[in-house]
Amino acid sequence: MAVAAAANSNMITAFSADRLSGLERLLLPNTLHTLLFSLLRNS
């Protein structure tokens, strides 16, 4: 779980630095974490 979170964080950071505004950088990680958690719980 920690490894997945770290990889996800790196991916978010790279994506954010390239494409997103400051506000979206705050919101996107929370959104992705919620989606990831939902997928894991439902599988």
N, C-alpha and C positions, 0 to 999 in steps of 0.2 A: 504493500500500500504506500509506504513512504517513497519507494523507488518510483512508482507511478506518479505520485504527487510531485516529486522532484523533476521528472521528465516533463510533466505537464507544465510546471512552473517555467522551465527553460523555454518550452515551446511558446507559451503565453508571452514571455518577455521578448523573445525574438519577433513575434507577430506584432506585439504592442508597439515596440520601438519603431517598427516600419510603418504601420497603418493607422494606429488609433490615437485619439485624443486623450488627454489626461483623465477625463471623467470616464471614458470607456475603459481605460486601463484599470480603474478601480472596480468597475462593474463586471467586466468580462470574466476575471478569475472566479468570482463568486458564482456567476451563471454557469460556467463550465464545471465547477466543482459540484454544483447542485445536480446538473445533468448526469455527471459521472456517477455520483452517489445513487441517483435514481436507477441508472442502468445496472449498477452492481447489485443493488437491492432486489431488483426485479428478475435478475438472471438466475 
